Amino acid sequence: MERLDVIVPVAPFEPISVLRKSLDYILGLEKGDLDVRTIYVLDINDETDDRLKFLEKMPIIVIARKNTRGRRAGAINDALDAYKHEKAPDYIALFDVDSRPDRNFLIECTDVLRSNANVIIASGARFITNVDENIITKTIAAEYCFFSDVYRFFEKFDGFNQFNGMIGVLNIRIMRDHQFDHLNESVSCEDLDFTQKAYLSGFVGRFTPNTLVGEQAPSTIGDLYNQRVRWLSGAYQGLSTYLPSFIASEISVSKKLAWFFALSLPFVAFLATPVTPLYGVRLWRKYGVRCAFIQTFGLIGHVWLITLCGVVSLAKQAFCGGVEWKESRRSEV
């Protein structure tokens, strides 16, 4: 029987209420023929943390860290190292504490990995769980709808699939065989860095239409701004680090172009302003007229915010300013 380890990093600011909801979803996932164990990596200040006491009562493995080294990447690396002397799992599934996967998520994603030897990560379309909170969350829901359409397009035309946060199921055997089974803790976006290494090594990410995973959108301009500055800092780091390697690599031209445009176009996102209303037709069919109207105007503002975040991230890189992870408010969903 193949083994799959589910790893869920938990930042120090995550409330216990969100942890409870997370466990309901993660422990309720269908396992099929997989031997599944669940690992929560909890960053704490001390052993009196109520969240630690709560998790220790659950049928899971708990790794408590008294530091935030490497943030999410560090937590995942610590989970991979904690049991390295045991028989290694065949797959790992990565989720955030706000991830809300469909019950069939592990099965569907693992089936993709089993049937495709060159697929290193499989995931499903994203949706926003707090979409009705305000205009910001509605706008991000529209953005995620757009990227789900892009993933479907890339599936047909051999594009570059990069799943934000690396939410999905990974083939850990491939990772270990090719010596990149640990995430880079020094970059702004460890998920993008990992995906680029995978593609340059001849592997791909695969989108499956048969399952979904929900996550929370930032609900304030400040949280959204901080998130996107970090993401665009990761895009800049990716372009500056891997551009020569992608140019020289033997991967397809379509993948090279998709990678380049995926990382570079956000810096000039404002150029999409004239065509953004056209996507409103797609939103109208999915969300209805009233919501689509709000989302369309929200997206017009969003592309200008993304452009601003790109300018800020470039300025930080130019003046050696670091990009910090900042606490985001969670909703009770």
C-alpha positions as CSV (number, residue, x, y, z in Angstrom):
1,M,0.0,0.0,0.0
2,E,1.3,3.4,-0.9
3,R,1.6,6.0,1.8
4,L,0.7,9.7,1.6
5,D,1.6,12.3,4.2
6,V,-0.7,15.3,4.5
7,I,1.3,18.3,5.8
8,V,-0.4,21.5,7.1
9,P,1.8,24.3,8.3
10,V,0.2,26.6,10.9
11,A,1.5,30.1,11.5
12,P,1.6,31.6,15.1
13,F,-1.4,33.9,14.4
14,E,-3.8,31.3,13.2
15,P,-6.8,31.1,15.6
16,I,-8.0,27.8,17.1
17,S,-11.4,28.2,15.4
18,V,-9.8,28.0,11.9
19,L,-7.8,25.0,13.1
20,R,-11.0,23.2,14.0
21,K,-12.4,23.9,10.6
22,S,-9.2,22.7,8.9
23,L,-9.3,19.4,10.8
24,D,-12.9,18.8,9.8
25,Y,-11.9,19.0,6.2
26,I,-8.5,17.3,6.3
27,L,-9.6,14.3,8.4
28,G,-12.7,13.9,6.3
29,L,-10.8,13.4,3.0
30,E,-11.4,10.1,1.2
31,K,-8.3,7.9,1.3
32,G,-9.1,5.2,-1.2
33,D,-6.3,2.6,-1.2
34,L,-3.8,5.1,0.3
35,D,-2.2,4.8,3.8
36,V,-2.7,8.4,4.9
37,R,-1.3,10.1,8.0
38,T,-1.8,13.8,8.8
39,I,1.0,16.1,10.1
40,Y,0.3,19.6,11.5
41,V,3.4,21.8,11.9
42,L,2.5,24.4,14.5
43,D,4.6,27.5,15.2
44,I,4.2,28.4,18.8
45,N,5.7,30.8,21.4
46,D,5.6,28.3,24.3
47,E,4.1,25.0,25.3
48,T,1.1,26.8,27.0
49,D,-0.3,27.5,23.5
50,D,-4.0,26.3,23.6
51,R,-3.7,25.3,19.9
52,L,-1.0,22.8,20.8
53,K,-3.1,21.3,23.5
54,F,-6.0,21.1,21.1
55,L,-4.1,19.4,18.3
56,E,-2.4,16.9,20.6
57,K,-5.9,15.4,21.3
58,M,-6.5,14.8,17.6
59,P,-5.6,11.6,15.7
60,I,-2.7,13.4,13.9
61,I,1.0,13.9,14.3
62,V,1.9,17.4,15.7
63,I,5.3,19.0,15.2
64,A,5.7,22.1,17.4
65,R,8.3,24.7,16.4
66,K,9.3,27.5,18.7
67,N,10.4,29.7,15.8
68,T,9.2,30.8,12.4
69,R,12.4,29.9,10.5
70,G,11.6,29.8,6.8
71,R,7.9,30.4,7.5
72,R,5.8,28.0,5.4
73,A,8.8,26.5,3.6
74,G,10.6,25.9,6.8
75,A,7.6,24.2,8.4
76,I,7.3,21.9,5.5
77,N,11.0,21.1,5.5
78,D,10.9,20.3,9.2
79,A,8.0,17.9,8.6
80,L,10.0,16.2,5.8
81,D,13.0,15.9,8.1
82,A,11.2,14.8,11.3
83,Y,10.6,11.3,9.9
84,K,13.5,10.9,7.5
85,H,14.7,7.8,9.3
86,E,11.4,6.1,8.7
87,K,10.2,4.6,5.4
88,A,9.6,7.6,3.2
89,P,6.0,8.3,2.0
90,D,5.3,7.9,-1.7
91,Y,3.4,11.1,-1.9
92,I,2.9,14.3,0.2
93,A,-0.1,16.5,0.1
94,L,0.3,20.2,1.1
95,F,-2.5,22.3,2.4
96,D,-2.7,25.6,4.2
97,V,-4.8,25.9,7.4
98,D,-7.5,27.7,5.4
99,S,-7.6,25.1,2.6
100,R,-11.0,23.5,2.0
101,P,-10.5,20.6,-0.4
102,D,-13.2,18.4,-1.8
103,R,-13.4,15.0,-0.2
104,N,-12.0,13.3,-3.3
105,F,-9.0,15.6,-3.6
106,L,-6.3,13.1,-2.6
107,I,-7.7,10.4,-4.7
108,E,-8.1,12.4,-7.9
109,C,-4.7,14.1,-7.6
110,T,-2.9,10.8,-6.8
111,D,-4.5,9.1,-9.8
112,V,-3.0,11.9,-12.0
113,L,0.5,11.2,-10.5
114,R,0.1,7.5,-10.9
115,S,-0.8,7.7,-14.5
116,N,1.8,10.3,-15.6
117,A,5.4,9.6,-14.9
118,N,6.5,13.2,-15.6
119,V,4.0,14.9,-13.4
120,I,5.5,16.0,-10.1
121,I,2.5,17.9,-8.6
122,A,-1.3,17.6,-9.2
123,S,-4.0,19.9,-8.0
124,G,-7.5,21.1,-8.8
125,A,-9.1,24.5,-9.5
126,R,-9.2,27.0,-6.7
127,F,-12.3,28.8,-5.4
128,I,-12.7,31.4,-2.7
129,T,-14.5,30.4,0.4
130,N,-15.2,33.9,1.8
131,V,-16.4,35.3,-1.6
132,D,-19.4,37.1,-0.1
133,E,-17.5,39.0,2.5
134,N,-16.9,42.2,0.5
135,I,-15.9,43.6,-2.9
136,I,-12.3,42.6,-2.4
137,T,-13.1,39.0,-1.9
138,K,-15.6,39.0,-4.8
139,T,-12.8,40.5,-7.0
140,I,-10.3,37.8,-5.9
141,A,-12.9,35.1,-6.7
142,A,-13.2,36.5,-10.2
143,E,-9.4,36.5,-10.5
144,Y,-9.3,32.8,-9.4
145,C,-12.0,32.0,-12.0
146,F,-9.7,33.6,-14.6
147,F,-6.7,31.6,-13.5
148,S,-8.7,28.3,-13.5
149,D,-9.6,29.0,-17.1
150,V,-5.9,29.7,-17.8
151,Y,-5.0,26.3,-16.3
152,R,-7.5,24.6,-18.5
153,F,-6.0,26.3,-21.5
154,F,-2.5,25.3,-20.5
155,E,-3.6,21.7,-20.1
156,K,-4.5,21.7,-23.8
157,F,-1.5,23.7,-25.1
158,D,1.4,22.5,-23.0
159,G,1.8,25.5,-20.8
160,F,3.3,26.3,-17.4
161,N,1.1,25.4,-14.4
162,Q,2.2,26.9,-11.1
163,F,-0.2,26.3,-8.3
164,N,0.1,29.1,-5.7
165,G,1.1,27.8,-2.3
166,M,1.8,24.4,-3.7
167,I,-1.6,23.2,-2.6
168,G,-1.8,19.8,-4.1
169,V,-0.3,16.3,-4.1
170,L,3.4,15.8,-4.9
171,N,5.4,12.8,-5.9
172,I,8.0,12.8,-3.2
173,R,9.9,9.9,-4.8
174,I,10.6,12.1,-7.9
175,M,11.6,14.9,-5.6
176,R,14.1,12.8,-3.7
177,D,15.5,11.1,-6.8
178,H,16.3,14.5,-8.3
179,Q,17.5,16.1,-5.1
180,F,15.1,18.9,-4.6
181,D,12.9,17.4,-1.9
182,H,13.3,20.5,0.3
183,L,11.9,23.9,-0.3
184,N,14.0,27.1,-0.6
185,E,13.5,29.0,2.6
186,S,15.4,32.1,1.4
187,V,13.0,33.2,-1.5
188,S,9.8,35.1,-1.3
189,C,7.7,32.4,-2.9
190,E,8.9,28.9,-2.3
191,D,6.1,27.5,-4.4
192,L,7.2,29.3,-7.5
193,D,10.9,28.5,-6.9
194,F,10.0,24.8,-6.6
195,T,7.9,24.7,-9.7
196,Q,10.6,26.3,-11.8
197,K,13.2,23.8,-10.6
198,A,10.7,21.0,-11.5
199,Y,10.1,22.2,-15.0
200,L,13.8,22.7,-15.6
201,S,14.3,19.1,-14.5
202,G,11.8,17.8,-17.1
203,F,8.7,17.5,-14.9
204,V,5.4,19.3,-15.0
205,G,2.4,20.3,-12.9
206,R,-1.0,18.9,-13.9
207,F,-4.5,20.3,-13.4
208,T,-7.3,17.9,-12.8
209,P,-10.9,19.1,-13.4
210,N,-12.4,16.5,-11.2
211,T,-11.8,18.1,-7.8
212,L,-11.6,21.6,-6.2
213,V,-9.9,23.2,-3.3
214,G,-11.2,26.4,-1.5
215,E,-9.1,29.0,0.2
216,Q,-9.7,32.4,1.8
217,A,-9.0,35.6,0.0
218,P,-7.5,38.6,1.7
219,S,-10.4,40.7,2.8
220,T,-8.7,44.1,3.2
221,I,-6.7,46.2,0.8
222,G,-3.7,46.1,3.2
223,D,-3.7,42.3,3.3
224,L,-4.1,42.0,-0.4
225,Y,-1.3,44.6,-1.0
226,N,1.1,42.8,1.3
227,Q,0.4,39.4,-0.3
228,R,0.8,40.6,-3.9
229,V,4.0,42.5,-3.2
230,R,5.5,39.3,-1.8
231,W,4.2,37.3,-4.8
232,L,5.6,39.8,-7.3
233,S,8.9,39.8,-5.4
234,G,8.9,36.0,-6.0
235,A,8.2,36.6,-9.7
236,Y,11.1,39.0,-10.0
237,Q,13.4,36.5,-8.2
238,G,12.3,33.8,-10.6
239,L,13.0,35.9,-13.7
240,S,16.4,37.1,-12.5
241,T,17.5,33.6,-11.3
242,Y,16.1,31.2,-13.9
243,L,15.8,33.2,-17.2
244,P,19.1,31.9,-18.6
245,S,18.2,28.4,-17.6
246,F,14.8,28.5,-19.2
247,I,16.3,30.0,-22.4
248,A,18.9,27.2,-22.6
249,S,16.7,24.4,-21.5
250,E,15.2,21.7,-23.8
251,I,11.6,22.2,-22.6
252,S,9.1,23.2,-25.2
253,V,8.8,26.8,-26.5
254,S,5.2,26.9,-25.3
255,K,6.3,26.2,-21.7
256,K,9.1,28.8,-21.9
257,L,6.7,31.5,-23.2
258,A,4.0,30.6,-20.7
259,W,6.5,30.8,-17.8
260,F,7.9,34.1,-19.0
261,F,4.5,35.8,-19.5
262,A,3.1,34.4,-16.3
263,L,5.9,36.0,-14.3
264,S,6.4,39.2,-16.3
265,L,2.8,40.4,-17.3
266,P,1.7,41.1,-13.7
267,F,4.2,44.0,-13.7
268,V,2.3,45.7,-16.5
269,A,-1.2,44.4,-15.5
270,F,-2.7,47.8,-16.1
271,L,-2.5,47.1,-19.8
272,A,-5.4,44.7,-19.4
273,T,-7.8,47.5,-18.4
274,P,-9.5,47.9,-21.8
275,V,-10.2,44.1,-22.2
276,T,-11.1,43.3,-18.6
277,P,-14.9,44.1,-19.1
278,L,-14.9,41.4,-21.8
279,Y,-14.3,38.8,-19.1
280,G,-17.4,40.1,-17.4
281,V,-19.4,37.9,-19.7
282,R,-17.7,34.8,-18.3
283,L,-18.3,36.1,-14.7
284,W,-22.0,36.8,-15.5
285,R,-22.5,33.2,-16.5
286,K,-20.9,31.9,-13.4
287,Y,-22.0,34.4,-10.7
288,G,-25.0,36.2,-12.1
289,V,-25.4,39.8,-13.4
290,R,-25.2,41.8,-10.1
291,C,-22.1,40.0,-8.7
292,A,-20.4,40.0,-12.1
293,F,-21.0,43.8,-12.5
294,I,-19.3,44.3,-9.1
295,Q,-16.5,41.9,-9.9
296,T,-15.7,43.5,-13.3
297,F,-15.2,46.9,-11.8
298,G,-13.3,45.3,-9.0
299,L,-10.9,43.6,-11.5
300,I,-10.3,46.9,-13.3
301,G,-9.1,48.4,-10.0
302,H,-7.3,45.1,-9.2
303,V,-5.0,45.2,-12.3
304,W,-3.9,48.7,-11.3
305,L,-3.2,47.5,-7.7
306,I,-1.2,44.6,-9.1
307,T,0.9,47.0,-11.2
308,L,1.5,49.2,-8.1
309,C,2.6,46.1,-6.1
310,G,5.0,45.2,-9.0
311,V,6.6,48.7,-8.8
312,V,6.9,48.4,-5.0
313,S,8.5,44.9,-5.2
314,L,11.0,46.1,-7.8
315,A,11.9,49.1,-5.6
316,K,12.4,46.8,-2.7
317,Q,14.7,44.6,-4.7
318,A,16.6,47.6,-6.1
319,F,17.2,49.0,-2.6
320,C,17.8,45.6,-0.9
321,G,14.6,45.9,1.1
322,G,13.3,42.6,2.4
323,V,9.7,41.4,1.9
324,E,8.1,40.2,5.1
325,W,5.3,37.8,5.7
326,K,2.5,39.7,7.5
327,E,-0.4,38.4,9.5
328,S,-3.7,38.2,7.6
329,R,-7.1,38.3,9.2
330,R,-9.1,35.0,8.9
331,S,-12.8,34.6,8.4
332,E,-14.8,31.8,10.1
333,V,-15.2,29.7,7.0
